[in-house]
Amino acid sequence: MTNVLALTFLAPSRLWLLVAVLGLLAGYAAVQVRRRAYAVRFTNLELLRSVAPRSPGWRRHLPALAMLLGLASLVLALARPAREERVPRERATVILAIDTSLSMQATDVAPSRLRAAQRAAKAFLRVIPPKINVGLVAFNGSAQVLATPTIDRAVVATAIDNLELAERTAIGEGIFASLQAIKQAPKPRVAGEKVPSRIVLMSDGETTSGRPDSVGIDAARQAKVPVTTIAFGTDNGYILLPDNPNPVPVRVNRAALQRIADETRGRAFTAESAAEISTVFKDIGSSVGYVTEFREIGLWFVGAATALLFLSAAMSLLWTSRLP
């Protein structure tokens, strides 16, 4: 495929036919030069003007120009021009895996990390196409599938609203639970059809219980499921515990989440505010829910060629009383 400006030609070898169009243009120019040289042979130019019909002047070249442009447009149509278009995926499965450890109650992101994440996750449901199956996994010291993959957005939204905090963080378990949830997605309508899946994992901490991240990474790689991570929160976050009068810092381990994304061929994002988390979710929804396809637009060029050829014929009949 060959890119020319914003177009992609699916049959670029046919563009060589443009050389023939250029050849016609060169031939036309040569004929005009020859005609001019022949006319100069008349020594009595006043007599020539009196016996020759009135010439349309420079307008006589317009029919030929329109015809050549029409032929060029037909050649471009034969080369199968196409352009990239974003179209909604017909089928896919996305698992939202949200950290519900106690650190998510930190208020460095207003009104709290968890509340901001819930709002953004629910907005995410409105961004992706309706045919995408979405599930929800919550993980703290363990992981649980709260909503199996479904196209019913209300079910997932209710599960998001009901998230509750608990102690510890088990990112590895969150990955395993997400992979299990993917297996519970509706079966493809066509046997053997490969339905793309992805995990969107949001956390503000690092694994403190359960299987380590590396084991979850290996499982995701074996299942060929990319894990997109969102490191959420600031380094100034802290929480207050009932048995501890001092604030407990809850920093984000961005490196750990970056590693998970890199090693599973996902993408890694960071967000330090409610606005940023919303933007990240929109970005993810755009990349997960849509696919770029080439759409042929050859009919556009055929239409242009038809219009130009008709215009060429009309101008020629009007000014010279004959077709070009």
C-alpha positions in Angstrom: 0.0 0.0 0.0 1.2 3.5 -0.8 0.3 6.7 1.1 -0.2 9.8 -0.9 -1.2 12.8 1.2 -4.0 11.6 3.4 -5.0 8.7 1.1 -3.9 5.1 0.9 -4.0 3.2 -2.4 -4.7 -0.5 -2.2 -3.6 -1.1 -5.8 -0.7 1.4 -6.2 0.8 -0.3 -9.3 -2.1 1.1 -11.3 -0.9 4.6 -10.6 1.6 4.1 -13.4 -1.3 4.8 -15.8 -0.9 8.5 -14.8 2.1 8.4 -17.1 -0.2 7.9 -20.0 -2.3 10.9 -18.9 0.9 13.0 -18.7 1.8 11.7 -22.2 -1.6 13.0 -23.5 -0.9 16.3 -21.9 2.5 16.5 -23.5 1.0 15.6 -26.9 -1.6 18.3 -26.6 1.0 20.9 -25.7 3.1 19.8 -28.7 0.1 20.1 -31.1 -0.7 23.6 -29.8 2.9 24.7 -30.4 2.8 23.2 -33.9 -0.5 24.9 -34.7 1.0 28.3 -33.6 4.0 27.8 -35.8 1.8 26.9 -38.8 -0.4 30.0 -38.3 2.7 32.3 -38.3 3.4 31.2 -41.9 0.5 33.4 -43.1 2.2 36.7 -43.9 -1.0 38.7 -44.0 -2.3 38.4 -40.4 -5.1 40.8 -41.1 -6.4 38.6 -43.9 -6.1 35.6 -41.6 -8.2 37.3 -38.9 -10.9 38.2 -41.5 -11.3 34.7 -43.0 -10.8 32.6 -39.8 -13.7 32.0 -37.5 -13.7 33.8 -34.2 -11.5 31.9 -31.7 -12.5 31.3 -28.1 -9.0 32.2 -27.1 -7.5 30.7 -24.0 -10.9 29.1 -23.3 -10.3 26.5 -26.0 -7.8 24.8 -23.7 -10.4 24.2 -20.9 -12.2 21.2 -22.4 -8.9 19.4 -22.9 -7.8 20.2 -19.4 -11.1 19.0 -17.9 -10.9 15.8 -20.0 -7.3 15.1 -18.8 -8.3 15.8 -15.2 -11.2 13.4 -15.6 -8.9 10.7 -17.0 -6.5 11.2 -14.1 -9.4 10.9 -11.6 -10.4 7.5 -13.3 -6.8 6.3 -12.9 -6.9 7.2 -9.2 -10.2 5.3 -8.9 -8.6 2.2 -10.5 -5.8 2.4 -7.9 -8.5 1.8 -5.2 -8.1 4.8 -3.0 -9.0 4.4 0.7 -8.9 6.3 3.9 -8.6 5.3 7.6 -11.8 5.4 9.6 -12.6 4.6 13.2 -15.4 2.2 13.4 -16.9 0.6 16.6 -15.8 -2.9 17.4 -18.5 -5.4 16.9 -17.3 -7.6 19.8 -14.7 -7.3 22.6 -14.4 -7.8 26.3 -13.1 -5.3 28.7 -12.6 -6.0 32.4 -12.3 -3.0 34.8 -10.1 -4.1 37.7 -10.3 -1.4 40.4 -8.2 -1.3 43.6 -10.4 -1.0 46.7 -7.6 -1.0 49.3 -7.8 1.4 52.2 -5.4 3.8 50.5 -8.2 4.6 48.0 -9.9 6.7 50.7 -7.1 9.3 50.4 -8.5 12.7 49.6 -5.6 14.1 47.6 -7.9 13.5 44.7 -11.3 15.1 45.5 -13.6 14.0 46.9 -11.5 10.8 47.3 -9.5 8.5 45.1 -12.2 5.9 45.1 -15.1 8.3 44.4 -13.2 9.9 41.6 -12.4 6.5 40.1 -16.0 5.4 40.4 -17.2 8.5 38.5 -14.7 8.0 35.8 -15.4 4.3 35.4 -19.1 5.0 35.0 -18.3 7.7 32.4 -16.2 5.0 30.6 -19.3 2.9 30.2 -20.8 5.7 28.2 -17.8 6.1 25.9 -17.3 2.6 24.6 -19.6 1.1 21.9 -22.7 -0.7 23.2 -21.7 -4.1 21.8 -18.6 -4.3 24.0 -18.9 -6.6 27.0 -17.7 -5.0 30.2 -17.1 -6.7 33.5 -15.9 -5.5 37.0 -13.3 -6.9 39.4 -12.5 -5.4 42.7 -9.3 -6.2 44.5 -7.9 -5.4 48.0 -6.4 -8.2 50.1 -8.2 -10.6 47.7 -10.0 -10.2 44.4 -13.7 -10.7 43.4 -15.6 -10.6 40.2 -18.5 -8.2 40.9 -19.9 -8.2 37.4 -19.4 -10.7 34.7 -18.9 -9.3 31.2 -22.1 -8.0 29.8 -23.5 -5.3 27.5 -25.9 -4.3 30.3 -24.2 -1.1 31.4 -26.7 -0.6 34.3 -25.5 -3.9 35.9 -21.9 -2.8 35.8 -22.7 0.8 36.9 -24.5 -0.6 40.0 -21.5 -2.8 40.8 -19.2 0.2 40.6 -21.4 2.2 43.0 -21.3 -0.6 45.5 -17.5 -0.8 45.7 -16.2 -1.1 49.3 -12.8 -0.6 50.8 -10.8 -3.2 52.7 -7.2 -3.8 53.9 -4.2 -4.7 51.7 -3.6 -4.8 48.0 -3.4 -7.9 45.8 -2.8 -6.7 42.2 -1.7 -10.2 41.1 -5.0 -11.6 42.3 -6.8 -8.9 40.5 -5.2 -10.0 37.2 -6.2 -13.6 37.9 -9.8 -12.7 38.7 -10.0 -10.6 35.6 -8.7 -13.4 33.4 -11.3 -15.7 35.0 -14.0 -13.1 34.3 -13.0 -13.0 30.6 -13.8 -16.7 30.4 -17.3 -16.0 31.6 -18.0 -13.6 28.7 -20.7 -14.5 26.2 -19.6 -17.0 23.6 -18.8 -15.8 20.1 -21.7 -16.1 17.7 -19.4 -17.8 15.2 -17.5 -20.8 16.3 -13.7 -20.2 16.5 -14.1 -16.4 16.3 -11.4 -14.6 18.2 -12.9 -11.9 20.4 -10.3 -9.4 21.7 -10.0 -8.9 25.4 -8.3 -6.4 27.7 -7.9 -5.7 31.3 -8.0 -2.1 32.5 -6.4 -2.2 36.0 -6.4 0.9 38.2 -4.4 1.0 41.4 -2.7 3.5 43.7 -0.4 1.2 45.5 1.7 -2.0 45.3 1.0 -5.6 46.0 1.1 -6.5 49.7 -0.7 -9.9 49.6 -1.7 -12.7 47.3 0.3 -13.9 44.3 3.0 -11.5 43.1 2.6 -9.3 40.1 5.0 -11.4 38.1 2.8 -14.4 38.3 -0.2 -12.4 37.2 1.9 -11.0 34.3 2.8 -14.5 33.2 -0.8 -15.6 33.2 -1.9 -12.5 31.2 0.8 -13.1 28.7 -0.1 -16.8 28.3 -3.7 -15.8 27.8 -2.6 -13.0 25.3 -4.6 -10.4 27.2 -3.0 -7.0 27.4 -3.3 -5.2 30.8 -3.6 -1.5 30.6 -2.7 0.1 33.9 -3.7 3.4 35.5 -1.5 4.7 38.4 -3.9 6.9 40.3 -3.2 9.4 43.0 -0.4 11.8 44.0 2.7 11.3 46.2 1.1 13.6 48.8 -1.7 11.2 49.6 -2.3 9.9 53.1 -5.0 8.2 55.1 -6.0 8.2 58.8 -6.4 4.8 60.6 -8.4 4.4 63.8 -5.5 2.8 65.7 -2.9 5.3 64.4 -3.0 9.0 65.3 -0.4 9.8 62.6 -1.2 10.2 58.9 -0.1 7.2 56.9 1.4 8.1 53.5 0.0 6.2 50.5 2.2 6.8 47.5 1.7 5.4 44.1 4.0 2.7 42.8 4.1 3.8 39.2 7.1 1.6 38.3 5.2 -1.6 39.2 2.2 -0.7 37.2 4.4 0.4 34.2 6.0 -3.0 34.3 2.7 -4.8 34.2 1.6 -2.8 31.2 4.9 -3.2 29.4 5.2 -7.0 29.9 1.7 -7.7 28.8 1.7 -5.3 25.8 -0.7 -3.0 27.4 -0.5 0.7 28.0 0.5 2.6 31.1 -1.2 5.8 32.3 -0.8 8.0 35.3 -3.5 10.3 36.7 -3.2 12.7 39.6 -6.7 14.3 39.5 -10.3 13.6 38.8 -10.0 15.4 35.5 -7.0 13.3 34.5 -8.6 10.0 35.4 -11.6 10.9 33.3 -9.4 11.8 30.3 -7.5 8.5 30.7 -10.7 6.5 30.7 -11.9 8.3 27.6 -8.6 7.6 25.9 -8.8 3.9 26.8 -12.4 3.7 25.7 -11.4 5.2 22.3 -8.6 2.7 21.8 -10.4 -0.4 23.1 -13.9 0.3 21.7 -12.9 1.3 18.2 -10.7 -0.1 15.4 -9.1 1.7 12.4 -10.1 0.2 9.1 -9.5 1.2 5.5 -12.6 2.3 3.6 -12.4 2.5 -0.1 -13.5 5.8 -1.6 -13.0 5.1 -5.3 -16.6 6.1 -6.1 -15.7 9.7 -5.1 -13.1 9.7 -7.9 -15.4 8.0 -10.4 -18.0 10.7 -9.7 -15.4 13.5 -10.1 -14.2 12.0 -13.4 -17.8 11.7 -14.7 -18.5 15.4 -13.8 -15.2 16.5 -15.5 -15.8 14.6 -18.7 -19.3 15.9 -19.0 -18.0 19.4 -18.3 -15.3 18.9 -21.0 -18.0 17.9 -23.5 -20.3 20.8 -22.7 -17.5 23.4 -23.0 -16.3 22.0 -26.3 -19.8 22.0 -27.8 -20.4 25.5 -26.6 -17.2 27.0 -27.9 -16.2 24.9 -30.8 -19.5 23.1 -31.8 -17.8 19.7 -31.5 -16.9 17.2 -28.9 -13.3 17.1 -27.7 
